[in-house]
């Protein structure tokens, strides 16, 4: 390990320990105020009735199924699928013609015997 690495590690340890030593607590354990009996009882009651506080006004909003969006999606698919099918068929015919024209003669004979 080089001299620079050693100096860097020593400096970081020295600065880290001095920063931790300088960190003071904001409150000492005895400085916290005690809760009165009424406050303790109110906190216990609040924790006990956490589920009992739900009433009719806190109901979640009613869910409505998005029928209109679903209808528009079905309409778009119904329009797009026939055009896609036609384009696929034309493309398949063009690729078959291209493959037949560009295939070597031995492949042409084989393809005829397989069909």
SVG drawing of the C-alpha trace seen along z (x, -y; Angstrom):
<svg xmlns="http://www.w3.org/2000/svg" viewBox="-72 -20 77 55">
<polyline fill="none" stroke="black" stroke-width="0.4" points="0.0,0.0 1.4,-3.4 2.2,-6.2 -0.7,-8.3 -3.2,-5.6 -1.9,-5.4 -2.1,-9.2 -5.6,-9.2 -6.8,-6.5 -5.2,-8.1 -6.7,-11.5 -10.2,-10.1 -10.0,-8.2 -8.8,-11.3 -11.5,-13.5 -14.2,-10.9 -13.4,-10.4 -13.2,-14.1 -16.5,-14.7 -18.1,-11.9 -16.6,-13.3 -17.8,-16.8 -21.4,-15.6 -23.4,-16.6 -26.8,-15.3 -29.5,-17.8 -31.5,-16.5 -30.2,-14.6 -32.4,-11.7 -33.6,-13.5 -34.8,-16.5 -37.8,-14.9 -41.1,-15.9 -43.3,-13.3 -46.8,-12.8 -49.6,-13.5 -52.1,-10.8 -54.8,-12.4 -52.4,-12.4 -51.4,-8.8 -55.1,-7.7 -55.9,-9.7 -53.0,-8.0 -54.2,-4.5 -57.7,-5.2 -56.6,-6.5 -54.5,-3.4 -57.4,-1.1 -60.0,-2.7 -57.9,-3.1 -60.2,-0.8 -63.4,-2.0 -62.9,-5.5 -64.0,-4.6 -67.4,-5.8 -69.7,-6.3 -68.0,-9.5 -64.7,-7.8 -65.9,-5.2 -63.7,-4.8 -65.0,-6.3 -67.3,-4.0 -65.5,-2.3 -67.0,-2.6 -65.8,-0.2 -64.5,-2.1 -67.0,-0.7 -66.5,-3.5 -62.7,-3.1 -63.1,0.6 -65.6,0.1 -63.2,-2.3 -60.4,0.2 -62.5,3.0 -63.6,0.8 -60.0,-0.2 -59.0,3.5 -62.0,4.4 -60.9,1.9 -57.2,2.5 -57.2,6.4 -58.8,6.8 -56.3,4.3 -53.4,6.0 -54.6,9.4 -54.8,8.1 -51.3,6.6 -49.9,9.8 -51.4,11.9 -49.9,9.5 -46.6,9.6 -46.6,13.4 -47.3,13.6 -44.5,11.2 -42.0,13.0 -43.0,16.4 -42.5,15.0 -39.1,13.4 -37.9,16.7 -39.0,18.7 -37.2,16.4 -34.0,16.1 -33.6,19.8 -30.9,21.9 -32.1,24.4 -31.5,27.4 -33.8,25.8 -36.5,25.2 -36.6,28.9 -36.8,29.9 -39.5,27.5 -41.6,28.8 -41.2,32.4 -42.1,31.5 -45.3,29.7"/>
</svg>
